[in-house]
Amino acid sequence: MKAVTFQGQKQMEVKQVSDPKIEDSTDAIIKITASGICGSDLHLYHQGDLMMDPGFVIGHEPMGIVEEVGKSVKKLKKGDCVVIPFNIGCGDCYYCNHEMESQCDNSNQEQANWQMDNGGLFGFGSMHGNHWGGQAEYLRVPYADFSSFIVPDNDMKDEDVLFLSDVAPTAYWSVEHSGVKSGDTVVILGCGPIGLMAQKFAKLKGAKRVIAVDNIEHRLQHAKEYNQVEIYNFDKEKEIGKLLRDTTHGGADIVIDCVGMDGKVKASERDLSPDSAQRGTISPIDTAAEAVSKFGTIQLTGIYATPADDFPLNLIFNRNVQVKTGQAPVIHLMPKLYEMIREGTFDPTDILTHTMPLDKAAEAYEIFDQKKENNIKVILKP
């Protein structure tokens, strides 16, 4: 089959690889009909050598049609249209049974290091279980009855439901996990797909003010037009953290970081010590620590995959700031968000700007990475 493979820094190439096969009785094979490129894939694009070897198949936002199921699969059948969450959950462990599927005990058997005791994810290499991803023609889905969502309405287009795989539930969970409540002031760092979707959900939760921060003007304008939020371009402001604290009269109740380690590198990070284990930047964390109120909450949703130098612990501790982090557990949220989409509570498709064939994945990654052509979200179709 054809698949998008990691070949080194900023090298995503479509290659012929072996077709997936049923390996365990709980597996299913799906024929991919659409797969998104995620901001998290850009972490791999820039830092992928941290967790994967060349040739690894990436992608964690797929959907498609069931082709084959293992003998223990009871829920799925051939021909079902399914959206596949980026979490892989067994459905039986403590974490899967308590809506914490991103930390499934059984889906990542690759990690012998106790410090990296995390659940399995599609397309993220050895750090998350060595499960090939879904930017491909076919995908093997482990624990398929649990790690899939059957689309019940045949009238729904792929574009209507594809973002149930990651974008919508990750953004929704970020808002819920951070504790946004009616009347809050919320700052959301990043106007990529997750940030834009989080803005929608913060407003649905009743936030009094939602402030979006980015340095890509077309994304900021999208946030303003579609989500009716306040916007700031941090490249045009001298001290964005202080400005946000001032304009919110002491800081925001909640700051949600939807950027992560591939944000804009600070001057002090350009020459890190050779002994430093940090990769990428923590500049969004610095902004969040400066912009949040006393007793406020910082939610880190953007990926940070390495230790960090100069973490602003003093600003966080001295002001009684709570920090919440992690990979969103999305499986249990998919049915709820599907109903919200079907009922018109929110429209996930307004972030979609590019639909491209799988064969043009290398070009698609370049467009997405460099924000060309007013790009916000790319999906690939085999």
Helices and strands as residue ranges (DSSP letters): E 2-6, E 12-16, E 28-37, H 39-47, G 48-50, E 56-57, E 62-69, E 81-83, E 87-88, G 96-98, G 101-103, G 114-116, E 120-121, G 125-128, E 138-141, E 149-150, H 158-161, G 162-165, H 167-178, E 185-189, H 193-204, E 209-214, H 217-227, E 230-233, G 234-236, H 240-247, E 252-257, G 267-269, H 283-291, E 292-300, H 313-318, E 322-325, G 331-333, H 334-342, G 348-351, E 352-357, G 358-360, H 361-370, G 372-374, E 377-381
